[in-house]
Amino acid sequence: MLTGRSSFRSTWQWDFLVSDLKRFSRAYYTASVGGEPSPELVDSICSEYRTMGISIVISIGGGSVIDTGKAVSAMLSKDGPVEDYLEGVGTKAHNGEKVPFIAVPTTSGTGSEATKNAVISIIGEKGYKKSLRHDNFIPDIALIDPELTLSCPSDITAACGMDAFTQLLESYVSTKSSLITDALAYSGLERIKNSLLSSFENGMEDVKARTDMAYASYISGITLANAGLGVVHGFASSIGARFEIPHGVVCGTLLGISTRVSIEEMRKKAPAAIGLLKYADIGRLFNRETGKNRDYYCDALIEFIEELTEKLKLPSLGKYGLDESKYKAIVEATEVKNNPVDLEKYDLERILKERA
């Protein structure tokens, strides 16, 4: 069983789980995950337990804990390091053989409980964020209980919630989207509208808001896996590989300005683009005014996201040491695939400057 550092283990649910395991005479082992999984973490856990006859891996925690569990379940049957199987790093293709895996999210944001990849990171000047990926790595069971998120701290609630928001919006306007992913993403965005701010402000009491956000998170995992993501997650990869910044913070703090720049560039380059209509769809969803035109609702969406960013008290990137001297390397490493409009390097630098 993989958990975070301490939060879940201090709850009555942990005591109940351990009590039941003992009552049924089940042998179990535990490991904690303190941040985004590194190759060293995955390899060390697998080395310790590879010969212990593990029959199931359970992750109870946020996206990092779930990604670690996915990787551990996939690598317990392999002798080599996980780096050998990472996309863009290793040279081996994983055959999908794994120990059965159960994901139990305690945050609402990454959607990792619905995806087939585990993101593994090395942070530093030559760092990376790469995926261990196979269709078989989708969790065998995802147990999504909103009550497990009630005690989630407000800053983590905000960052994770904005991650889900970003994934839903980027997959909705993605160049790879479909009618099915659009319908799913829209349903998740409806929940974001109703419940993200409330889960931040009243998280301990508002089970309805937590339930909506748990749904939005799960759906965002489905839509990102099938429609892809855009420039914000391009930044999340290039920035996250170099700085110890929570993934949700990168996404949340950049979503507003990235949406603004994408809309402005589409207005200049492709004023009839379907992306503008789709941004307007979501602007209309989040706005009380009716009967307005496309541009009005696009602007309303930008305003809504920027105001929400302030209300959720998302920090700027400068707080984590990102300054102008780092822009060039980040811009060079940032992919803009699936974004509804191509962005130039000066556009990417402008986005960074706005939230530095």
Contacts in CASP RR format, 6 or more apart in sequence:
PFRMAT RR
TARGET T0000
AUTHOR 0000-0000-0000
METHOD contacts of the structure
MODEL  1
MLTGRSSFRSTWQWDFLVSDLKRFSRAYYTASVGGEPSPELVDSICSEYR
TMGISIVISIGGGSVIDTGKAVSAMLSKDGPVEDYLEGVGTKAHNGEKVP
FIAVPTTSGTGSEATKNAVISIIGEKGYKKSLRHDNFIPDIALIDPELTL
SCPSDITAACGMDAFTQLLESYVSTKSSLITDALAYSGLERIKNSLLSSF
ENGMEDVKARTDMAYASYISGITLANAGLGVVHGFASSIGARFEIPHGVV
CGTLLGISTRVSIEEMRKKAPAAIGLLKYADIGRLFNRETGKNRDYYCDA
LIEFIEELTEKLKLPSLGKYGLDESKYKAIVEATEVKNNPVDLEKYDLER
ILKERA
1 17 0 8 1.000
1 28 0 8 1.000
1 29 0 8 1.000
1 30 0 8 1.000
1 31 0 8 1.000
1 57 0 8 1.000
1 58 0 8 1.000
1 59 0 8 1.000
1 60 0 8 1.000
2 30 0 8 1.000
2 31 0 8 1.000
2 32 0 8 1.000
2 33 0 8 1.000
2 45 0 8 1.000
2 57 0 8 1.000
2 58 0 8 1.000
2 59 0 8 1.000
2 60 0 8 1.000
2 61 0 8 1.000
2 65 0 8 1.000
2 68 0 8 1.000
2 69 0 8 1.000
2 72 0 8 1.000
3 9 0 8 1.000
3 14 0 8 1.000
3 30 0 8 1.000
3 31 0 8 1.000
3 32 0 8 1.000
3 33 0 8 1.000
3 59 0 8 1.000
3 60 0 8 1.000
3 61 0 8 1.000
3 65 0 8 1.000
4 32 0 8 1.000
4 33 0 8 1.000
4 34 0 8 1.000
4 60 0 8 1.000
4 61 0 8 1.000
4 62 0 8 1.000
4 64 0 8 1.000
4 65 0 8 1.000
5 32 0 8 1.000
5 33 0 8 1.000
5 34 0 8 1.000
6 32 0 8 1.000
7 106 0 8 1.000
7 151 0 8 1.000
8 14 0 8 1.000
8 60 0 8 1.000
8 61 0 8 1.000
8 106 0 8 1.000
8 148 0 8 1.000
11 151 0 8 1.000
13 148 0 8 1.000
18 28 0 8 1.000
21 28 0 8 1.000
29 49 0 8 1.000
29 52 0 8 1.000
29 54 0 8 1.000
31 45 0 8 1.000
31 48 0 8 1.000
33 41 0 8 1.000
33 64 0 8 1.000
33 65 0 8 1.000
33 68 0 8 1.000
34 64 0 8 1.000
35 64 0 8 1.000
36 64 0 8 1.000
36 67 0 8 1.000
36 119 0 8 1.000
36 121 0 8 1.000
36 123 0 8 1.000
36 129 0 8 1.000
36 247 0 8 1.000
37 64 0 8 1.000
37 67 0 8 1.000
37 68 0 8 1.000
37 71 0 8 1.000
37 118 0 8 1.000
37 119 0 8 1.000
37 120 0 8 1.000
37 121 0 8 1.000
38 120 0 8 1.000
38 121 0 8 1.000
38 122 0 8 1.000
38 123 0 8 1.000
39 81 0 8 1.000
39 82 0 8 1.000
39 83 0 8 1.000
39 86 0 8 1.000
39 120 0 8 1.000
39 122 0 8 1.000
41 68 0 8 1.000
42 68 0 8 1.000
42 71 0 8 1.000
42 72 0 8 1.000
42 75 0 8 1.000
42 82 0 8 1.000
42 120 0 8 1.000
43 75 0 8 1.000
43 80 0 8 1.000
43 81 0 8 1.000
43 82 0 8 1.000
45 68 0 8 1.000
45 72 0 8 1.000
46 72 0 8 1.000
46 75 0 8 1.000
46 76 0 8 1.000
46 78 0 8 1.000
46 82 0 8 1.000
49 72 0 8 1.000
49 76 0 8 1.000
50 76 0 8 1.000
54 76 0 8 1.000
54 99 0 8 1.000
55 99 0 8 1.000
55 100 0 8 1.000
56 99 0 8 1.000
56 100 0 8 1.000
56 101 0 8 1.000
56 102 0 8 1.000
57 69 0 8 1.000
57 72 0 8 1.000
57 73 0 8 1.000
57 76 0 8 1.000
57 99 0 8 1.000
57 100 0 8 1.000
57 101 0 8 1.000
57 102 0 8 1.000
58 101 0 8 1.000
58 102 0 8 1.000
58 104 0 8 1.000
59 65 0 8 1.000
59 66 0 8 1.000
59 68 0 8 1.000
59 69 0 8 1.000
59 70 0 8 1.000
59 101 0 8 1.000
59 102 0 8 1.000
59 103 0 8 1.000
59 104 0 8 1.000
60 104 0 8 1.000
60 106 0 8 1.000
60 148 0 8 1.000
61 104 0 8 1.000
61 105 0 8 1.000
61 106 0 8 1.000
61 107 0 8 1.000
62 105 0 8 1.000
62 106 0 8 1.000
62 107 0 8 1.000
62 110 0 8 1.000
62 112 0 8 1.000
62 160 0 8 1.000
63 105 0 8 1.000
63 107 0 8 1.000
63 109 0 8 1.000
63 110 0 8 1.000
63 111 0 8 1.000
63 112 0 8 1.000
66 103 0 8 1.000
66 105 0 8 1.000
66 110 0 8 1.000
66 112 0 8 1.000
66 113 0 8 1.000
66 139 0 8 1.000
67 110 0 8 1.000
67 112 0 8 1.000
67 118 0 8 1.000
67 119 0 8 1.000
67 120 0 8 1.000
68 118 0 8 1.000
69 101 0 8 1.000
69 103 0 8 1.000
69 118 0 8 1.000
70 101 0 8 1.000
70 103 0 8 1.000
70 112 0 8 1.000
70 117 0 8 1.000
70 118 0 8 1.000
70 132 0 8 1.000
70 137 0 8 1.000
70 139 0 8 1.000
71 82 0 8 1.000
71 118 0 8 1.000
71 120 0 8 1.000
71 132 0 8 1.000
72 99 0 8 1.000
73 98 0 8 1.000
73 99 0 8 1.000
73 100 0 8 1.000
73 101 0 8 1.000
73 137 0 8 1.000
74 85 0 8 1.000
74 94 0 8 1.000
74 96 0 8 1.000
74 97 0 8 1.000
74 98 0 8 1.000
74 118 0 8 1.000
74 132 0 8 1.000
74 134 0 8 1.000
74 137 0 8 1.000
75 82 0 8 1.000
75 85 0 8 1.000
75 132 0 8 1.000
76 98 0 8 1.000
76 99 0 8 1.000
77 97 0 8 1.000
77 98 0 8 1.000
77 99 0 8 1.000
78 85 0 8 1.000
78 94 0 8 1.000
82 120 0 8 1.000
82 132 0 8 1.000
83 89 0 8 1.000
83 90 0 8 1.000
83 120 0 8 1.000
84 90 0 8 1.000
84 91 0 8 1.000
84 92 0 8 1.000
85 92 0 8 1.000
85 93 0 8 1.000
85 94 0 8 1.000
85 132 0 8 1.000
86 120 0 8 1.000
86 130 0 8 1.000
86 131 0 8 1.000
86 132 0 8 1.000
87 130 0 8 1.000
87 131 0 8 1.000
87 132 0 8 1.000
87 133 0 8 1.000
88 130 0 8 1.000
89 128 0 8 1.000
89 130 0 8 1.000
94 132 0 8 1.000
94 133 0 8 1.000
94 134 0 8 1.000
95 134 0 8 1.000
96 134 0 8 1.000
96 135 0 8 1.000
96 136 0 8 1.000
96 137 0 8 1.000
97 136 0 8 1.000
98 136 0 8 1.000
98 137 0 8 1.000
100 140 0 8 1.000
101 137 0 8 1.000
101 139 0 8 1.000
101 140 0 8 1.000
102 139 0 8 1.000
102 140 0 8 1.000
102 141 0 8 1.000
102 142 0 8 1.000
102 143 0 8 1.000
103 112 0 8 1.000
103 113 0 8 1.000
103 139 0 8 1.000
103 141 0 8 1.000
103 142 0 8 1.000
103 143 0 8 1.000
104 142 0 8 1.000
104 143 0 8 1.000
104 144 0 8 1.000
104 145 0 8 1.000
104 148 0 8 1.000
105 111 0 8 1.000
105 112 0 8 1.000
105 113 0 8 1.000
105 142 0 8 1.000
105 144 0 8 1.000
105 148 0 8 1.000
105 149 0 8 1.000
105 214 0 8 1.000
105 217 0 8 1.000
106 148 0 8 1.000
106 149 0 8 1.000
106 152 0 8 1.000
107 149 0 8 1.000
107 152 0 8 1.000
107 156 0 8 1.000
107 157 0 8 1.000
107 160 0 8 1.000
107 217 0 8 1.000
108 146 0 8 1.000
108 149 0 8 1.000
108 152 0 8 1.000
108 157 0 8 1.000
108 160 0 8 1.000
108 161 0 8 1.000
108 164 0 8 1.000
108 199 0 8 1.000
108 210 0 8 1.000
108 213 0 8 1.000
108 214 0 8 1.000
108 216 0 8 1.000
108 217 0 8 1.000
109 160 0 8 1.000
109 161 0 8 1.000
109 163 0 8 1.000
109 164 0 8 1.000
109 167 0 8 1.000
109 213 0 8 1.000
109 216 0 8 1.000
109 217 0 8 1.000
109 220 0 8 1.000
109 248 0 8 1.000
110 160 0 8 1.000
110 163 0 8 1.000
110 164 0 8 1.000
110 217 0 8 1.000
110 221 0 8 1.000
110 247 0 8 1.000
111 164 0 8 1.000
111 167 0 8 1.000
111 217 0 8 1.000
111 218 0 8 1.000
111 220 0 8 1.000
111 221 0 8 1.000
111 224 0 8 1.000
112 118 0 8 1.000
112 221 0 8 1.000
113 139 0 8 1.000
113 142 0 8 1.000
113 144 0 8 1.000
113 217 0 8 1.000
113 218 0 8 1.000
113 221 0 8 1.000
114 138 0 8 1.000
114 139 0 8 1.000
114 142 0 8 1.000
114 218 0 8 1.000
114 219 0 8 1.000
114 221 0 8 1.000
114 222 0 8 1.000
114 225 0 8 1.000
115 138 0 8 1.000
115 221 0 8 1.000
115 224 0 8 1.000
115 225 0 8 1.000
116 133 0 8 1.000
116 134 0 8 1.000
116 135 0 8 1.000
116 136 0 8 1.000
116 137 0 8 1.000
116 138 0 8 1.000
116 225 0 8 1.000
117 131 0 8 1.000
117 132 0 8 1.000
117 133 0 8 1.000
117 137 0 8 1.000
118 131 0 8 1.000
118 132 0 8 1.000
118 133 0 8 1.000
118 137 0 8 1.000
119 129 0 8 1.000
119 130 0 8 1.000
119 131 0 8 1.000
120 129 0 8 1.000
120 130 0 8 1.000
120 131 0 8 1.000
120 132 0 8 1.000
121 127 0 8 1.000
121 128 0 8 1.000
121 129 0 8 1.000
121 130 0 8 1.000
121 240 0 8 1.000
121 241 0 8 1.000
122 128 0 8 1.000
122 241 0 8 1.000
123 240 0 8 1.000
123 241 0 8 1.000
123 242 0 8 1.000
123 243 0 8 1.000
123 244 0 8 1.000
124 241 0 8 1.000
124 242 0 8 1.000
124 243 0 8 1.000
125 242 0 8 1.000
127 241 0 8 1.000
127 242 0 8 1.000
128 241 0 8 1.000
129 236 0 8 1.000
129 237 0 8 1.000
129 240 0 8 1.000
129 241 0 8 1.000
142 218 0 8 1.000
144 214 0 8 1.000
144 218 0 8 1.000
145 214 0 8 1.000
146 207 0 8 1.000
146 210 0 8 1.000
146 211 0 8 1.000
146 213 0 8 1.000
146 214 0 8 1.000
147 207 0 8 1.000
147 210 0 8 1.000
149 157 0 8 1.000
149 199 0 8 1.000
149 210 0 8 1.000
149 213 0 8 1.000
149 214 0 8 1.000
150 203 0 8 1.000
150 204 0 8 1.000
150 207 0 8 1.000
150 210 0 8 1.000
151 204 0 8 1.000
152 160 0 8 1.000
152 203 0 8 1.000
154 200 0 8 1.000
154 201 0 8 1.000
154 203 0 8 1.000
155 313 0 8 1.000
156 246 0 8 1.000
157 199 0 8 1.000
157 200 0 8 1.000
157 203 0 8 1.000
157 213 0 8 1.000
158 200 0 8 1.000
158 312 0 8 1.000
158 313 0 8 1.000
158 314 0 8 1.000
159 246 0 8 1.000
159 247 0 8 1.000
159 248 0 8 1.000
159 249 0 8 1.000
159 251 0 8 1.000
159 252 0 8 1.000
159 314 0 8 1.000
160 217 0 8 1.000
160 248 0 8 1.000
161 192 0 8 1.000
161 196 0 8 1.000
161 199 0 8 1.000
161 213 0 8 1.000
161 216 0 8 1.000
161 217 0 8 1.000
161 248 0 8 1.000
162 196 0 8 1.000
162 248 0 8 1.000
162 251 0 8 1.000
162 252 0 8 1.000
162 253 0 8 1.000
162 255 0 8 1.000
162 308 0 8 1.000
162 309 0 8 1.000
162 312 0 8 1.000
162 314 0 8 1.000
163 220 0 8 1.000
163 247 0 8 1.000
163 248 0 8 1.000
163 251 0 8 1.000
163 252 0 8 1.000
164 192 0 8 1.000
164 213 0 8 1.000
164 216 0 8 1.000
164 217 0 8 1.000
164 220 0 8 1.000
165 189 0 8 1.000
165 192 0 8 1.000
165 196 0 8 1.000
165 216 0 8 1.000
165 252 0 8 1.000
165 255 0 8 1.000
165 305 0 8 1.000
166 229 0 8 1.000
166 232 0 8 1.000
166 233 0 8 1.000
166 248 0 8 1.000
166 251 0 8 1.000
166 252 0 8 1.000
166 255 0 8 1.000
167 220 0 8 1.000
167 221 0 8 1.000
167 223 0 8 1.000
167 224 0 8 1.000
167 229 0 8 1.000
167 233 0 8 1.000
167 251 0 8 1.000
168 185 0 8 1.000
168 188 0 8 1.000
168 189 0 8 1.000
168 192 0 8 1.000
168 216 0 8 1.000
168 219 0 8 1.000
168 220 0 8 1.000
168 223 0 8 1.000
169 185 0 8 1.000
169 189 0 8 1.000
169 255 0 8 1.000
169 259 0 8 1.000
169 282 0 8 1.000
170 224 0 8 1.000
170 228 0 8 1.000
170 229 0 8 1.000
170 230 0 8 1.000
170 231 0 8 1.000
170 232 0 8 1.000
170 233 0 8 1.000
170 338 0 8 1.000
170 339 0 8 1.000
171 177 0 8 1.000
171 181 0 8 1.000
171 185 0 8 1.000
171 220 0 8 1.000
171 223 0 8 1.000
171 224 0 8 1.000
171 226 0 8 1.000
171 227 0 8 1.000
171 228 0 8 1.000
171 229 0 8 1.000
172 181 0 8 1.000
172 182 0 8 1.000
172 185 0 8 1.000
172 186 0 8 1.000
172 189 0 8 1.000
172 223 0 8 1.000
172 227 0 8 1.000
172 278 0 8 1.000
172 281 0 8 1.000
172 282 0 8 1.000
173 262 0 8 1.000
173 275 0 8 1.000
173 278 0 8 1.000
173 279 0 8 1.000
173 340 0 8 1.000
174 181 0 8 1.000
174 227 0 8 1.000
174 228 0 8 1.000
174 229 0 8 1.000
174 230 0 8 1.000
174 338 0 8 1.000
174 339 0 8 1.000
174 340 0 8 1.000
175 338 0 8 1.000
175 339 0 8 1.000
175 340 0 8 1.000
176 226 0 8 1.000
176 227 0 8 1.000
176 228 0 8 1.000
176 338 0 8 1.000
177 185 0 8 1.000
177 227 0 8 1.000
178 226 0 8 1.000
178 227 0 8 1.000
180 226 0 8 1.000
181 222 0 8 1.000
181 223 0 8 1.000
181 226 0 8 1.000
181 227 0 8 1.000
182 278 0 8 1.000
184 219 0 8 1.000
184 222 0 8 1.000
184 223 0 8 1.000
185 219 0 8 1.000
185 220 0 8 1.000
185 223 0 8 1.000
185 227 0 8 1.000
186 281 0 8 1.000
186 282 0 8 1.000
186 285 0 8 1.000
187 219 0 8 1.000
188 215 0 8 1.000
188 216 0 8 1.000
188 219 0 8 1.000
188 220 0 8 1.000
189 216 0 8 1.000
189 282 0 8 1.000
189 285 0 8 1.000
190 285 0 8 1.000
191 212 0 8 1.000
191 213 0 8 1.000
191 215 0 8 1.000
191 216 0 8 1.000
192 212 0 8 1.000
192 213 0 8 1.000
192 216 0 8 1.000
193 285 0 8 1.000
193 286 0 8 1.000
194 209 0 8 1.000
194 212 0 8 1.000
195 206 0 8 1.000
195 208 0 8 1.000
195 209 0 8 1.000
195 210 0 8 1.000
195 211 0 8 1.000
195 212 0 8 1.000
195 213 0 8 1.000
195 216 0 8 1.000
196 209 0 8 1.000
196 213 0 8 1.000
196 216 0 8 1.000
196 308 0 8 1.000
196 312 0 8 1.000
197 308 0 8 1.000
197 311 0 8 1.000
197 312 0 8 1.000
198 206 0 8 1.000
198 209 0 8 1.000
199 206 0 8 1.000
199 209 0 8 1.000
199 210 0 8 1.000
199 212 0 8 1.000
199 213 0 8 1.000
200 311 0 8 1.000
200 312 0 8 1.000
202 209 0 8 1.000
203 209 0 8 1.000
203 210 0 8 1.000
227 338 0 8 1.000
228 338 0 8 1.000
229 338 0 8 1.000
230 336 0 8 1.000
230 337 0 8 1.000
230 338 0 8 1.000
230 339 0 8 1.000
231 258 0 8 1.000
231 262 0 8 1.000
231 334 0 8 1.000
231 336 0 8 1.000
231 339 0 8 1.000
231 343 0 8 1.000
231 348 0 8 1.000
231 351 0 8 1.000
232 250 0 8 1.000
232 251 0 8 1.000
232 252 0 8 1.000
232 254 0 8 1.000
232 255 0 8 1.000
232 258 0 8 1.000
233 251 0 8 1.000
234 334 0 8 1.000
234 335 0 8 1.000
234 336 0 8 1.000
235 250 0 8 1.000
235 254 0 8 1.000
235 258 0 8 1.000
235 330 0 8 1.000
235 334 0 8 1.000
235 348 0 8 1.000
235 351 0 8 1.000
235 352 0 8 1.000
236 247 0 8 1.000
236 248 0 8 1.000
236 250 0 8 1.000
236 251 0 8 1.000
237 333 0 8 1.000
237 334 0 8 1.000
237 335 0 8 1.000
238 330 0 8 1.000
238 331 0 8 1.000
238 333 0 8 1.000
238 334 0 8 1.000
238 335 0 8 1.000
239 245 0 8 1.000
239 250 0 8 1.000
239 317 0 8 1.000
239 322 0 8 1.000
239 330 0 8 1.000
240 247 0 8 1.000
240 250 0 8 1.000
241 333 0 8 1.000
242 326 0 8 1.000
242 329 0 8 1.000
242 330 0 8 1.000
243 317 0 8 1.000
243 320 0 8 1.000
243 321 0 8 1.000
243 322 0 8 1.000
244 320 0 8 1.000
245 317 0 8 1.000
245 320 0 8 1.000
245 322 0 8 1.000
249 314 0 8 1.000
249 315 0 8 1.000
249 320 0 8 1.000
250 317 0 8 1.000
252 309 0 8 1.000
252 314 0 8 1.000
253 309 0 8 1.000
253 314 0 8 1.000
253 315 0 8 1.000
253 316 0 8 1.000
253 317 0 8 1.000
253 355 0 8 1.000
254 317 0 8 1.000
254 351 0 8 1.000
254 355 0 8 1.000
255 305 0 8 1.000
255 309 0 8 1.000
256 302 0 8 1.000
256 305 0 8 1.000
256 306 0 8 1.000
256 309 0 8 1.000
257 306 0 8 1.000
257 350 0 8 1.000
257 351 0 8 1.000
257 354 0 8 1.000
257 355 0 8 1.000
258 351 0 8 1.000
259 279 0 8 1.000
259 301 0 8 1.000
259 302 0 8 1.000
259 305 0 8 1.000
260 302 0 8 1.000
260 306 0 8 1.000
261 343 0 8 1.000
261 347 0 8 1.000
261 350 0 8 1.000
261 351 0 8 1.000
262 279 0 8 1.000
262 339 0 8 1.000
262 340 0 8 1.000
262 341 0 8 1.000
262 343 0 8 1.000
263 276 0 8 1.000
263 279 0 8 1.000
263 298 0 8 1.000
263 301 0 8 1.000
263 302 0 8 1.000
265 341 0 8 1.000
265 342 0 8 1.000
265 343 0 8 1.000
265 347 0 8 1.000
266 273 0 8 1.000
266 275 0 8 1.000
266 276 0 8 1.000
266 340 0 8 1.000
266 341 0 8 1.000
267 276 0 8 1.000
267 295 0 8 1.000
269 341 0 8 1.000
269 342 0 8 1.000
270 276 0 8 1.000
270 341 0 8 1.000
273 340 0 8 1.000
273 341 0 8 1.000
274 340 0 8 1.000
275 340 0 8 1.000
275 341 0 8 1.000
276 294 0 8 1.000
276 298 0 8 1.000
277 294 0 8 1.000
278 340 0 8 1.000
279 297 0 8 1.000
279 298 0 8 1.000
279 301 0 8 1.000
279 340 0 8 1.000
280 294 0 8 1.000
280 295 0 8 1.000
280 297 0 8 1.000
280 298 0 8 1.000
280 301 0 8 1.000
281 297 0 8 1.000
282 301 0 8 1.000
283 297 0 8 1.000
283 298 0 8 1.000
283 300 0 8 1.000
283 301 0 8 1.000
283 304 0 8 1.000
284 292 0 8 1.000
284 297 0 8 1.000
284 300 0 8 1.000
286 300 0 8 1.000
286 301 0 8 1.000
286 304 0 8 1.000
287 297 0 8 1.000
287 300 0 8 1.000
287 301 0 8 1.000
287 304 0 8 1.000
289 296 0 8 1.000
289 300 0 8 1.000
292 300 0 8 1.000
316 355 0 8 1.000
316 356 0 8 1.000
317 352 0 8 1.000
317 355 0 8 1.000
317 356 0 8 1.000
318 356 0 8 1.000
322 330 0 8 1.000
322 352 0 8 1.000
322 356 0 8 1.000
323 356 0 8 1.000
324 353 0 8 1.000
324 356 0 8 1.000
327 349 0 8 1.000
327 352 0 8 1.000
327 353 0 8 1.000
330 348 0 8 1.000
330 352 0 8 1.000
331 345 0 8 1.000
331 348 0 8 1.000
331 349 0 8 1.000
331 352 0 8 1.000
332 345 0 8 1.000
334 348 0 8 1.000
336 342 0 8 1.000
336 343 0 8 1.000
336 348 0 8 1.000
END
